[in-house]
Amino acid sequence: MKKFIIEKNSYLKKDVTGFYHQLYTGFRQPGNPDFVNMLKNTFNKETYRNLVEARDKVIEILIEDLPGIIEEENMSNCMLINVPRAKSLESYSNNQLMFKEAIKIAANNIQGFIDSTDSIKRYKNTLTTHLSKAAKEGKIANDGDEPYPGITVDTCQIDKNRIKSQNIILIDDIYTKSINVDEDCIQALLDNGANKIMFYSIGYTRRI
């Protein structure tokens, strides 16, 4: 597990500490965490067996890494919240939400963590950023706005009463600097009363 700083910008008002498990070097590249691509299941065509194997790999990693974060940051009773997928929650099948399921299972199997994966629910479609090029080329449909400051608040239902004054680890599958989806989600949680937020991702790409 590696530590880094998510720097403040137009989406995020202050620096936030982040952690990641391994570098994301590109799909099917040596050493790349391809299992996170599997769990996206973007076109809903992956076999259930493959999805379960990928989900279980994520659970294994979370159980390995997350206790070290709360120990290093001196946190306790920490909520786990996932960054919501780009489209409305109702538009996904259960087989496209298995990254979220992995976080739920991990939260219920590690002492000191609380499953809060339902604290943010997207109800309005946004652009799926990793498919933006294909959409522009007309290869797929990809509706919704591109990231902008405040898009999380504008497109998601946030359980303010649940997260108020809480310590939170916000989890995403891949962190990419300059996309700013994660930065905006962190700021939305802070604006809705969260006490302290750490960020964690399985993969980290150096793209800027």
C-alpha positions as CSV (number, residue, x, y, z in Angstrom):
1,M,0.0,0.0,0.0
2,K,1.3,3.4,-1.0
3,K,0.4,6.9,0.4
4,F,-0.1,10.1,-1.7
5,I,-1.7,13.5,-1.4
6,I,-4.8,14.5,-3.4
7,E,-4.1,18.2,-3.9
8,K,-6.6,20.9,-3.5
9,N,-8.0,22.4,-6.7
10,S,-11.2,23.9,-8.1
11,Y,-13.0,20.7,-7.1
12,L,-11.4,20.2,-3.6
13,K,-10.8,22.9,-1.1
14,K,-8.0,21.3,0.9
15,D,-5.4,18.6,0.5
16,V,-6.6,15.1,1.4
17,T,-4.5,12.0,2.2
18,G,-4.9,9.1,-0.2
19,F,-3.7,5.5,-0.3
20,Y,-3.6,3.0,-3.1
21,H,-2.8,-0.7,-3.4
22,Q,-0.9,-0.8,-6.7
23,L,-0.2,1.2,-9.9
24,Y,-2.7,1.0,-12.7
25,T,-0.5,0.7,-15.9
26,G,-3.2,-0.1,-18.5
27,F,-5.6,-3.0,-19.2
28,R,-3.8,-6.3,-19.9
29,Q,-0.4,-4.7,-19.2
30,P,2.0,-6.8,-17.0
31,G,1.2,-6.4,-13.3
32,N,-2.0,-4.4,-13.9
33,P,-5.0,-5.0,-11.7
34,D,-7.3,-6.1,-14.5
35,F,-9.8,-7.5,-12.0
36,V,-11.0,-4.0,-11.4
37,N,-11.9,-3.7,-15.1
38,M,-13.7,-7.0,-14.8
39,L,-15.8,-5.7,-11.9
40,K,-16.9,-2.6,-13.9
41,N,-18.7,-5.1,-16.2
42,T,-19.5,-2.1,-18.4
43,F,-21.5,-4.1,-21.0
44,N,-22.9,-6.6,-18.5
45,K,-21.4,-9.5,-20.3
46,E,-19.0,-10.9,-17.8
47,T,-19.7,-14.4,-16.4
48,Y,-20.8,-14.5,-12.8
49,R,-17.9,-16.8,-11.9
50,N,-15.3,-14.3,-13.2
51,L,-17.1,-11.5,-11.3
52,V,-17.0,-13.4,-8.1
53,E,-13.3,-14.2,-8.5
54,A,-12.6,-10.5,-9.1
55,R,-14.8,-9.4,-6.2
56,D,-13.1,-11.8,-3.8
57,K,-9.7,-10.4,-4.9
58,V,-10.9,-6.9,-4.0
59,I,-12.2,-8.1,-0.6
60,E,-8.8,-9.7,0.1
61,I,-7.0,-6.5,-0.7
62,L,-9.3,-4.3,1.4
63,I,-9.0,-6.6,4.4
64,E,-5.2,-6.4,3.9
65,D,-4.9,-2.6,3.4
66,L,-7.7,-0.9,5.4
67,P,-6.6,-1.7,8.9
68,G,-3.2,-0.1,8.2
69,I,-4.9,3.2,7.2
70,I,-6.9,3.6,10.4
71,E,-3.8,2.6,12.4
72,E,-1.6,5.2,10.7
73,E,-4.2,7.9,10.8
74,N,-5.3,7.1,14.4
75,M,-9.0,6.6,13.3
76,S,-11.7,4.4,14.7
77,N,-15.3,3.4,13.8
78,C,-14.6,4.5,10.3
79,M,-17.3,4.5,7.6
80,L,-16.5,2.9,4.2
81,I,-18.2,4.7,1.3
82,N,-17.7,4.0,-2.4
83,V,-17.6,6.6,-5.1
84,P,-20.8,6.0,-7.0
85,R,-20.7,4.8,-10.6
86,A,-21.3,7.4,-13.3
87,K,-24.9,6.4,-14.3
88,S,-28.0,6.4,-12.1
89,L,-28.0,3.5,-9.6
90,E,-31.2,2.0,-11.0
91,S,-29.6,1.6,-14.4
92,Y,-27.1,-1.0,-13.3
93,S,-27.7,-4.7,-12.7
94,N,-26.4,-6.4,-9.5
95,N,-23.7,-7.9,-11.6
96,Q,-22.4,-4.4,-12.4
97,L,-22.3,-3.3,-8.7
98,M,-19.9,-6.0,-7.4
99,F,-17.2,-3.5,-6.5
100,K,-19.7,-1.9,-4.1
101,E,-20.6,-5.4,-2.9
102,A,-16.9,-6.1,-2.2
103,I,-16.7,-3.0,0.0
104,K,-19.8,-4.1,1.9
105,I,-18.4,-7.5,2.6
106,A,-15.0,-6.2,3.7
107,A,-16.7,-3.6,6.0
108,N,-18.6,-6.4,7.8
109,N,-15.4,-8.5,8.2
110,I,-12.9,-6.0,9.6
111,Q,-13.2,-4.7,13.1
112,G,-13.6,-0.9,13.3
113,F,-15.3,-0.4,10.0
114,I,-18.9,0.5,9.2
115,D,-20.7,-0.3,5.9
116,S,-22.0,3.0,4.6
117,T,-22.0,2.2,0.9
118,D,-25.6,3.4,0.6
119,S,-24.7,6.9,1.9
120,I,-24.3,8.2,-1.7
121,K,-26.7,7.2,-4.4
122,R,-26.5,8.6,-7.9
123,Y,-29.9,9.4,-9.4
124,K,-28.9,11.3,-12.5
125,N,-26.5,10.1,-15.2
126,T,-23.1,11.7,-15.7
127,L,-20.5,11.0,-18.3
128,T,-18.6,7.7,-17.9
129,T,-15.1,9.2,-18.1
130,H,-13.2,6.1,-19.1
131,L,-15.6,5.8,-22.1
132,S,-15.6,9.4,-23.2
133,K,-13.3,8.8,-26.2
134,A,-15.4,5.9,-27.5
135,A,-18.6,8.0,-27.0
136,K,-17.1,11.0,-29.0
137,E,-16.2,8.6,-31.8
138,G,-19.8,7.4,-31.8
139,K,-19.0,3.8,-30.8
140,I,-21.2,3.8,-27.7
141,A,-23.9,5.9,-26.1
142,N,-22.6,7.8,-23.0
143,D,-25.0,10.5,-21.8
144,G,-24.5,13.0,-18.9
145,D,-22.4,15.9,-18.0
146,E,-18.6,15.8,-17.8
147,P,-17.1,16.4,-14.3
148,Y,-17.5,19.9,-13.0
149,P,-17.2,21.3,-9.4
150,G,-20.4,20.3,-7.6
151,I,-21.5,17.5,-9.9
152,T,-21.7,15.0,-7.0
153,V,-24.2,17.2,-5.1
154,D,-26.2,17.9,-8.2
155,T,-26.5,14.2,-9.3
156,C,-26.5,12.2,-6.1
157,Q,-28.6,11.7,-3.0
158,I,-26.3,12.1,0.0
159,D,-27.4,10.9,3.5
160,K,-26.3,13.9,5.4
161,N,-27.5,12.7,8.8
162,R,-25.6,9.5,8.4
163,I,-22.2,11.0,7.5
164,K,-22.3,14.1,9.8
165,S,-19.3,14.2,12.1
166,Q,-18.1,10.8,10.9
167,N,-14.6,9.6,9.9
168,I,-14.8,8.2,6.4
169,I,-12.6,6.2,3.9
170,L,-13.9,7.0,0.4
171,I,-13.1,4.1,-1.9
172,D,-12.8,4.0,-5.7
173,D,-11.5,1.3,-8.0
174,I,-9.0,3.5,-9.8
175,Y,-7.7,7.0,-9.1
176,T,-6.6,9.1,-12.0
177,K,-5.3,12.6,-11.4
178,S,-7.1,15.3,-13.5
179,I,-10.4,13.5,-13.8
180,N,-11.6,15.1,-10.5
181,V,-14.5,12.7,-9.9
182,D,-12.9,11.6,-6.6
183,E,-12.0,15.1,-5.6
184,D,-15.5,16.3,-6.1
185,C,-17.0,13.4,-4.1
186,I,-14.6,14.1,-1.2
187,Q,-15.7,17.8,-1.2
188,A,-19.4,16.8,-1.3
189,L,-18.9,14.7,1.9
190,L,-17.0,17.4,3.6
191,D,-19.7,20.0,2.7
192,N,-22.3,17.6,4.1
193,G,-20.6,17.5,7.5
194,A,-18.1,14.6,7.4
195,N,-15.4,15.0,10.1
196,K,-12.3,13.5,8.4
197,I,-11.9,11.8,5.1
198,M,-9.2,9.5,3.8
199,F,-9.2,8.2,0.2
200,Y,-8.3,4.8,-1.0
201,S,-8.2,3.1,-4.4
202,I,-7.1,-0.3,-5.7
203,G,-5.3,1.2,-8.7
204,Y,-3.5,4.5,-9.2
205,T,-2.7,5.8,-12.6
206,R,0.0,8.5,-13.2
207,R,-2.0,10.1,-16.0
208,I,-2.1,13.9,-15.6
